Amino acid sequence: MPRYGASPRQSCPRSGQEQGQDRTSGAPRLLRMGLVLALALALALSDSRVLWAPAEAHPLSPQGHPARLHRIVPRLRDVFGWGNLTCPVCKGLFTAINLGLKKEPNVARVGSVAIKLCNLLKIAPPAVCQSIVQLFEDDMVEVWRRSVLSPSEACGLLLGSTCGHWDIFSSWNISLPTVPKPPPKPPSPPSPGAPVSRVLFLTDLHWDHDYLEGMDPDCADPLCCRRGSGLPPVSRPGAGYWGEYSKCDLPLRTLESLLSGLGPAGPFDMVYWTGDIPAHDVWHQTRQDQLRALTTVTALVRKFLGPVPVYPAVGNHESTPVNSFPPPFIEGNHSSRWLYEAMAKAWEPWLPAEALRTLRYLSSMETQEGKRKVHIIGHIPPGHCLKSWSWNYYRIVARYENTLAAQFFGHTHVDEFEVFYDEETLSRPLAVAFLAPSATTYIGLNPGYRVYQIDGNYSGSSHVVLDHETYILNLTQANIPGAIPHWQLLYRARETYGLPNTLPTTWHNLVYRMRGDMQLFQTFWFLYHKGHPPSEPCGTPCRLATLCAQLSARADSPALCRHLMPDGSLPEAQSLWPRPLFC
């Protein structure tokens, strides 16, 4: 039996913080602190809107966080007349800022400046600007107080590389065991009649407790279809009863319908649940909101799945502020203990003692190399993380390819996969990560879930994925007045794509088949969006970017996509590497 474990956090680094008190500080320092906070809010809100833009013709946003920063910073220079700010003056200012903040800043005054900046730059509607600044300001000031950016880094961000080096993507490497890697040993196909395990996979449920039928699905806020969204114009319909094809999350009744309608897809031997329980209303979430989402949805899962073991992982939306997961040495009110203790209590019936200990400590479970096989579950896929984290994970997968039987992730809300290759030649497929579609409709999608068929629990089992099925709720049909929601099979992977098996080489070959077979790619494009693709066609740049993403389990590595290009050249990182580098 593979060793299953709850991944207690995402695949990405978070900022360190520590407690402190407040004291009045000078206006110039507050202005620049407000700038940094406004930038952070811009990134948080754009993350909450959409990072991959599945409802657009282009599947992944071509403007990741670094690109957004480069758009915002010049506007700030113009607004505040920083065009003549010299490098020595900049470094002197930020040295003074750091010294001042170490003497305890006035958080409220910093927040006031940030709200004005957020409104001035039109980062979000005024009410959202005010709410999210008040939510983020304590943590952001603590992060800055601990000198996250040196004067050289801050001025490199504002004035360019000639003044300093701003690189949060700097390289680092983990140490792998000195024991030589065993020769690769591909898994043997199961014998006819061998047991097969069925694994239910749930991800990105995003329950919106304020969802309200009839509200505007296209409001000004980052999340709509909810109390406060207002009514739509008479020319447009409001939010549907079961969900909406827009920037909206799900009412609880849709999640209950999903769980109560699992019968035709079961029975299940186990459940993998990879997080993102709360909605995308990140600008006014409280700890009480997050804990309510955790306990309510956990109780719902337990109600309908009964004794089936559930192995959960933590999503990037579980905390508040969103994406905020301080490391274990951060204590007091700025720590994440409030969340991890609640998760350990809620999930105690499912997890062994070892997993609960690691969950509380915010570390991952260890694996033992040998005859044991391992499944990795997590929320954010490795190809969507900061480069060094992604590349080190890639090294671990390559080193333990004989031990690692399968990988399962969510986060992107769409239906895709990521292939891993040997690091020496980047030509031998050695692993694949399956990225399952979301339960939520956000953005413009049908609700869905995944079922994996896995080589079962018997002596000598490979425990690899043998096939997978995707189920959806067709919202167009479900929202017809008087209709009863019907969760239906959308497709089976091997049958639909004509796959001989589901090993890494087969997924690699599928990508290259789709490069030359437009009809096959259009099938993939339809299923990628859970049966509700965008109306805009996916042209050649869109198609190459989509195919590149399937080959790219290593972030910011365009060499993996060289052979997709018509002339065999390396693709431009900006054109074919559109996924965000922040998580």
C-alpha positions in Angstrom: 0.0 0.0 0.0 1.4 3.4 -0.8 2.2 5.7 2.0 -0.4 8.5 2.0 0.0 11.8 3.9 -1.6 15.1 4.3 0.5 17.8 2.8 0.2 20.5 5.5 1.0 23.5 3.2 1.5 24.5 -0.3 4.5 24.0 -2.5 5.7 27.6 -2.1 7.6 29.7 0.3 5.9 32.3 2.4 7.1 35.4 4.3 8.6 35.4 7.8 6.9 37.6 10.4 7.1 38.4 14.1 5.1 40.3 16.6 5.6 43.9 17.3 4.0 47.1 18.5 3.1 50.4 16.7 4.6 53.9 16.9 4.1 57.0 14.8 6.5 57.3 11.9 7.3 59.9 9.3 5.2 60.6 6.1 7.9 59.8 3.5 8.5 56.4 5.1 4.8 55.8 5.3 4.4 56.7 1.7 6.9 54.2 0.6 5.6 51.6 3.0 2.2 52.3 1.5 3.6 51.6 -1.9 4.9 48.2 -0.9 1.6 47.3 0.7 -0.3 48.5 -2.3 1.9 46.3 -4.5 1.2 43.3 -2.3 -2.5 44.0 -2.4 -2.4 44.3 -6.2 -0.8 40.8 -6.4 -3.3 39.3 -3.8 -6.3 40.7 -5.6 -5.1 39.7 -9.1 -4.5 36.2 -7.7 -8.0 36.2 -6.3 -9.4 37.1 -9.7 -7.7 34.6 -11.9 -4.1 33.6 -12.5 -4.7 31.3 -15.4 -7.7 32.9 -17.0 -9.5 29.7 -18.0 -12.5 31.5 -19.4 -10.4 33.4 -21.9 -9.2 32.1 -25.2 -5.7 32.0 -23.7 -5.6 29.4 -21.0 -3.0 31.0 -18.8 -2.6 34.7 -18.1 0.3 36.1 -20.0 0.9 38.6 -17.2 2.3 36.9 -14.1 3.2 38.9 -11.0 6.6 40.2 -12.3 4.8 41.6 -15.3 2.2 43.2 -13.2 4.9 44.8 -11.0 6.6 46.3 -14.0 3.2 47.8 -15.1 2.5 49.3 -11.7 5.9 50.7 -10.7 6.2 53.2 -13.7 2.7 54.5 -12.9 3.8 55.1 -9.3 6.9 57.0 -10.5 4.7 59.3 -12.6 2.2 59.8 -9.8 4.8 60.7 -7.2 7.3 62.4 -9.4 10.0 59.8 -8.8 11.5 60.2 -12.3 14.5 62.1 -10.9 15.0 59.9 -7.9 18.7 59.0 -7.9 20.1 55.7 -6.8 22.2 57.0 -3.8 19.2 59.0 -2.6 16.9 56.0 -3.0 19.2 53.8 -1.0 19.5 56.4 1.7 15.8 56.7 2.0 15.2 52.9 2.3 18.0 52.7 4.9 16.1 55.2 6.9 12.9 53.3 6.3 14.3 50.1 7.6 15.7 51.7 10.7 12.4 53.5 11.3 10.3 50.4 10.9 12.5 48.5 13.3 11.4 51.0 15.9 7.8 49.9 15.4 5.7 51.6 12.8 2.2 53.1 13.0 0.2 50.4 11.1 -3.0 52.5 10.8 -1.1 55.4 9.1 0.6 53.0 6.7 -2.8 51.5 5.9 -4.3 54.9 5.2 -1.6 55.6 2.7 -2.0 52.2 1.1 -5.8 52.7 0.7 -5.2 56.0 -1.1 -2.7 54.3 -3.4 -5.0 51.4 -4.0 -7.8 53.8 -5.0 -5.5 56.0 -7.1 -4.1 53.1 -9.1 -7.6 51.6 -9.4 -6.4 48.2 -8.1 -9.9 47.5 -6.9 -13.2 49.2 -6.1 -12.9 51.6 -3.1 -14.7 49.3 -0.6 -12.4 46.4 -1.6 -9.3 48.6 -1.3 -10.3 49.6 2.3 -11.2 46.1 3.4 -8.1 44.3 2.0 -5.7 46.9 3.3 -7.1 46.6 6.8 -6.8 42.8 6.5 -3.2 42.8 5.2 -1.6 45.8 6.9 -0.5 44.1 10.1 1.2 41.2 8.4 2.7 43.4 5.6 4.2 45.8 8.1 5.6 43.0 10.1 7.2 41.5 7.0 8.7 44.8 6.0 9.9 45.4 9.6 12.0 42.2 9.3 13.7 43.7 6.3 12.4 41.5 3.5 13.8 44.0 1.0 17.3 45.5 1.6 17.8 49.1 0.3 19.6 47.7 -2.7 16.7 45.3 -3.5 14.0 48.0 -2.9 15.8 50.4 -5.2 16.4 47.8 -7.8 12.7 47.3 -7.9 11.9 51.0 -8.2 14.8 52.2 -10.4 16.0 49.1 -12.2 19.0 46.7 -12.2 21.5 49.5 -12.5 20.7 50.6 -8.9 20.3 47.2 -7.3 19.4 43.6 -7.6 15.8 42.6 -6.8 15.5 38.9 -7.2 13.2 36.9 -5.0 13.7 34.1 -7.5 17.4 33.6 -6.5 18.6 30.0 -6.9 19.3 27.5 -4.1 19.6 23.7 -4.0 18.7 21.0 -1.5 21.1 18.3 -0.6 20.1 14.8 -1.9 21.4 11.6 -0.4 24.9 10.5 -1.6 23.6 7.0 -2.2 23.6 6.5 -6.0 20.2 6.5 -7.6 19.0 3.0 -8.6 18.5 2.3 -12.3 15.1 3.4 -13.5 12.5 0.6 -13.3 9.3 1.2 -15.1 6.2 -0.2 -13.4 4.9 -3.5 -14.7 1.3 -3.6 -15.9 -1.1 -5.2 -13.5 -2.1 -8.8 -14.1 -5.6 -9.4 -15.5 -8.1 -9.4 -12.7 -5.8 -7.6 -10.3 -7.5 -5.3 -7.7 -8.2 -1.7 -8.8 -8.7 1.1 -6.2 -11.0 3.9 -7.0 -9.9 7.3 -5.5 -12.3 10.2 -5.4 -10.4 13.5 -5.9 -11.8 16.8 -4.7 -10.2 20.1 -5.1 -10.9 23.9 -5.1 -14.4 23.7 -3.6 -14.5 27.4 -2.8 -17.8 27.6 -0.8 -19.2 31.1 -0.9 -21.6 31.5 2.1 -22.8 34.8 0.6 -23.8 33.3 -2.8 -27.2 34.6 -3.7 -29.3 33.5 -6.7 -30.2 36.5 -9.0 -27.3 38.7 -8.1 -25.1 40.3 -10.7 -22.5 37.8 -12.1 -20.5 40.6 -13.6 -20.1 43.0 -10.7 -17.1 45.3 -10.1 -15.7 43.3 -7.2 -13.2 40.4 -7.7 -16.0 38.0 -6.7 -19.7 38.2 -7.8 -23.0 36.4 -7.5 -23.3 37.3 -3.9 -24.9 39.7 -1.4 -23.5 43.1 -2.2 -23.0 42.3 -5.9 -26.2 44.2 -6.7 -28.8 43.2 -9.3 -27.8 42.8 -12.9 -29.1 45.1 -15.7 -32.5 44.0 -17.1 -30.7 42.9 -20.2 -28.7 40.2 -18.4 -29.8 37.3 -16.2 -28.7 37.1 -12.6 -26.8 34.3 -10.9 -28.2 30.8 -11.3 -29.5 28.7 -8.5 -26.7 26.1 -8.7 -23.8 28.3 -9.8 -22.9 30.6 -12.7 -20.5 30.8 -15.6 -18.7 33.9 -14.3 -16.3 35.1 -11.5 -18.4 33.4 -8.9 -17.9 30.5 -6.4 -20.4 27.9 -5.2 -23.4 27.9 -2.8 -23.3 25.2 -0.2 -26.2 23.4 -1.9 -24.1 22.7 -5.0 -21.4 21.1 -2.9 -24.0 19.1 -1.1 -25.5 18.0 -4.4 -22.0 16.9 -5.6 -21.4 14.8 -2.5 -24.9 13.3 -2.4 -24.7 12.4 -6.1 -21.5 10.5 -6.0 -23.2 7.1 -6.1 -22.7 6.3 -9.8 -19.0 7.2 -9.6 -18.3 5.0 -6.6 -17.7 3.1 -4.5 -14.4 4.7 -3.4 -11.5 3.2 -1.5 -10.2 6.6 -0.4 -10.5 10.3 -1.0 -7.8 12.8 -1.9 -8.9 16.4 -1.0 -6.4 19.1 -2.0 -7.8 22.2 -0.4 -9.1 25.7 -1.2 -12.3 25.5 0.8 -13.1 29.2 1.3 -14.4 31.5 -1.4 -12.3 34.2 -3.3 -13.6 37.1 -1.2 -10.1 37.6 0.1 -10.5 41.3 0.9 -12.7 40.7 4.0 -12.1 37.2 5.2 -11.6 36.7 9.0 -10.2 33.8 10.8 -13.7 33.0 11.9 -14.8 32.9 8.3 -12.0 30.5 7.4 -12.7 28.2 10.3 -16.4 28.2 9.5 -15.6 27.1 6.0 -13.2 24.4 7.2 -15.6 22.9 9.8 -18.8 23.2 7.6 -17.3 21.6 4.5 -15.4 18.9 6.5 -18.7 17.9 8.2 -20.4 17.7 4.8 -17.6 15.5 3.4 -17.8 13.2 6.5 -21.6 13.1 6.2 -21.7 11.8 2.7 -18.5 9.7 2.6 -18.9 8.1 6.0 -16.1 5.6 6.8 -14.1 6.2 3.6 -10.7 7.4 4.5 -10.0 11.0 3.4 -6.5 12.4 2.9 -6.6 16.2 2.9 -4.0 18.8 1.9 -3.9 22.6 2.5 -4.8 25.1 -0.2 -3.4 28.6 -0.5 -6.8 30.1 0.3 -7.2 28.4 3.7 -5.5 31.1 5.6 -6.2 34.8 6.0 -4.7 36.9 4.7 -4.7 34.8 1.6 -1.4 33.0 0.9 -0.1 33.8 4.3 1.6 30.8 5.9 4.4 32.0 8.2 7.1 29.4 9.1 7.0 27.5 12.4 9.4 29.8 14.2 6.8 32.6 14.0 4.8 32.6 17.2 2.0 34.5 18.8 -0.8 36.2 16.9 1.1 36.3 13.6 1.6 32.5 13.5 -0.7 30.0 11.6 -1.2 27.8 14.7 -4.9 28.9 14.8 -5.4 27.3 11.4 -3.3 24.1 11.8 -4.7 23.2 15.2 -8.2 23.6 13.8 -7.3 21.4 10.8 -5.8 18.7 13.0 -8.9 18.6 15.1 -11.3 18.6 12.1 -9.3 15.9 10.3 -8.3 13.8 13.3 -10.7 10.9 12.4 -9.0 10.5 9.0 -5.3 10.9 9.7 -2.8 8.9 11.6 -0.9 10.4 14.6 2.2 11.0 12.5 0.3 13.0 9.9 -1.4 15.1 12.6 2.0 15.9 14.2 3.4 17.1 11.0 0.3 19.0 10.2 0.5 21.0 13.4 4.2 21.7 12.8 3.9 22.7 9.1 6.3 20.1 7.7 5.8 17.3 5.2 5.8 13.6 5.9 9.0 11.7 5.3 9.3 8.8 2.8 11.4 5.6 3.0 13.0 4.5 -0.2 12.8 0.9 -1.0 9.8 -1.3 -2.0 7.3 1.1 -0.7 5.4 3.2 -3.2 4.4 6.8 -2.5 1.6 9.1 -3.7 2.1 12.8 -3.3 -0.9 15.0 -3.0 -0.8 18.8 -2.8 -2.6 21.9 -3.8 -0.3 24.0 -6.0 1.3 22.1 -8.9 5.1 22.2 -9.1 5.2 24.0 -12.4 3.3 26.9 -10.8 5.7 27.7 -8.0 8.7 29.9 -7.6 11.6 28.7 -9.8 13.9 27.3 -7.1 11.2 25.5 -5.3 9.9 24.1 -8.5 13.3 23.0 -9.7 14.2 21.4 -6.4 11.0 19.5 -6.3 11.8 18.4 -9.9 15.1 17.0 -8.6 13.4 15.1 -5.8 11.0 13.5 -8.3 13.8 12.5 -10.6 15.9 11.0 -7.8 13.0 8.9 -6.4 11.2 8.0 -9.6 11.2 4.3 -8.7 9.5 5.1 -5.3 7.0 7.8 -6.5 4.0 6.1 -8.0 1.7 9.1 -8.6 1.2 12.8 -8.0 -2.1 14.7 -7.6 -2.7 18.4 -7.5 -5.4 21.1 -8.1 -5.2 24.9 -7.9 -5.6 25.8 -11.6 -9.3 24.9 -11.8 -8.8 23.3 -15.2 -8.1 19.8 -16.4 -4.4 19.3 -17.3 -1.2 17.5 -16.4 2.6 18.1 -16.1 5.3 15.8 -17.3 8.7 15.4 -15.7 11.8 14.4 -17.6 15.3 13.2 -16.7 17.5 16.2 -15.9 20.4 15.0 -18.0 18.7 15.2 -21.4 15.2 16.5 -20.7 14.0 13.8 -23.1 13.0 10.7 -21.1 9.6 11.1 -19.4 9.9 9.7 -15.9 6.8 11.0 -14.0 3.5 12.9 -14.5 1.5 15.1 -12.2 -2.2 15.0 -12.6 -3.9 18.4 -12.2 -7.6 17.8 -11.6 -10.4 20.3 -12.4 -12.1 22.3 -9.7 -15.5 21.9 -8.0 -16.0 25.6 -8.2 -17.2 27.4 -11.4 -14.6 30.2 -10.9 -14.1 31.4 -13.7 -16.7 30.4 -16.3 -16.6 26.7 -15.7 -18.9 23.8 -14.9 -18.5 22.4 -11.4 -16.6 19.1 -11.5 -14.7 16.4 -9.7 -12.3 13.5 -10.6 -12.1 9.8 -10.0 -8.8 7.9 -10.4 -8.4 4.2 -11.0 -5.2 3.0 -9.4 -3.4 -0.3 -9.4 -4.9 -1.8 -6.2 -3.6 -2.9 -2.8 -1.9 -6.3 -3.3 1.6 -7.6 -3.1 3.7 -6.3 -5.9 1.3 -3.5 -6.9 2.7 -0.6 -8.8 0.0 1.7 -7.3 0.2 3.8 -10.5 -2.8 5.6 -12.1 -4.5 3.2 -14.6 -7.1 5.7 -15.8 -9.2 8.6 -14.7 -12.8 9.9 -15.1 -14.1 13.4 -14.8 -17.7 14.2 -13.8 -19.4 17.6 -14.1 -22.7 19.4 -13.4 -23.9 21.1 -16.6 -25.0 24.4 -15.3 -27.0 25.3 -18.4 -29.2 22.3 -17.8 -29.2 22.4 -14.0 -30.3 26.1 -13.8 -33.4 25.5 -15.9 -36.4 26.2 -13.6 -37.6 23.0 -12.1 -34.6 20.9 -13.2 -32.9 18.4 -10.9 -29.1 18.6 -10.9 -27.5 15.7 -12.6 -23.8 15.0 -12.2 -22.7 13.2 -15.3 -19.6 11.5 -16.7 -17.8 14.0 -19.0 -15.1 11.6 -20.2 -12.6 8.8 -19.5 -9.0 9.6 -20.3 -7.9 6.4 -22.0 -11.0 6.0 -24.0 -11.2 9.6 -25.1 -7.6 10.1 -26.1 -6.9 6.6 -27.3 -4.2 5.9 -24.7 -2.5 2.5 -24.4 -1.8 3.2 -20.7 -1.4 6.3 -18.4 2.4 6.2 -17.9 4.5 9.4 -18.4 5.6 8.5 -22.0 2.0 8.2 -23.0 1.2 11.7 -21.8 4.3 13.0 -23.5 3.2 11.4 -26.8 -0.3 12.8 -26.4 1.1 16.4 -26.4 2.9 15.8 -29.6 -0.1 14.1 -31.1 -2.1 17.2 -30.3 0.5 19.4 -31.9 -0.3 17.9 -35.3 -3.9 16.9 -34.8 -6.2 19.9 -34.4 -9.3 17.8 -33.8 -7.6 16.0 -31.0 -6.5 19.3 -29.5 -10.0 20.8 -29.7 -11.2 17.8 -27.8 -8.6 18.4 -25.1 -9.5 22.2 -25.1 -13.1 21.3 -24.5 -12.3 19.0 -21.7 -9.6 21.3 -20.3 -12.6 23.7 -19.5 -14.8 21.0 -18.1 -17.1 21.1 -21.1 -17.6 24.8 -21.2 -14.8 26.3 -23.3 -14.6 30.0 -24.1 -16.3 31.3 -27.2 -13.0 32.7 -28.6 -11.0 30.3 -30.7 -7.6 29.0 -29.4 -5.2 30.0 -32.2 -1.6 28.9 -32.7 0.0 30.9 -29.8 -2.8 29.7 -27.5 -2.4 26.1 -28.6 1.4 26.1 -28.2 1.2 27.7 -24.8 -1.4 25.1 -23.7 0.7 22.2 -24.9 3.9 23.7 -23.4 2.2 23.8 -20.0 1.6 20.1 -20.2 5.3 19.4 -20.6 6.4 21.9 -18.0 6.5 20.5 -14.5 9.5 22.7 -13.9 8.8 26.4 -13.7 10.3 28.9 -16.1 12.0 26.2 -18.2 11.2 27.0 -21.9 13.8 24.4 -23.0 11.2 21.8 -22.3 9.1 23.2 -25.1 11.7 23.5 -27.8 10.4 20.6 -29.9 6.9 22.1 -29.9 8.2 25.1 -32.0 7.9 24.8 -35.7 11.6 25.6 -36.3 12.8 23.8 -33.2 14.0 27.0 -31.5 13.6 27.9 -27.9 10.3 29.6 -27.2 10.2 33.1 -25.8 9.7 32.8 -22.1 7.1 35.6 -22.1 5.1 34.2 -24.9 5.1 30.5 -24.0 5.6 30.8 -20.3 2.5 32.6 -19.3 1.8 30.9 -15.9 2.4 32.9 -12.8 5.5 32.4 -10.7 3.8 33.3 -7.5 1.5 30.8 -5.8 
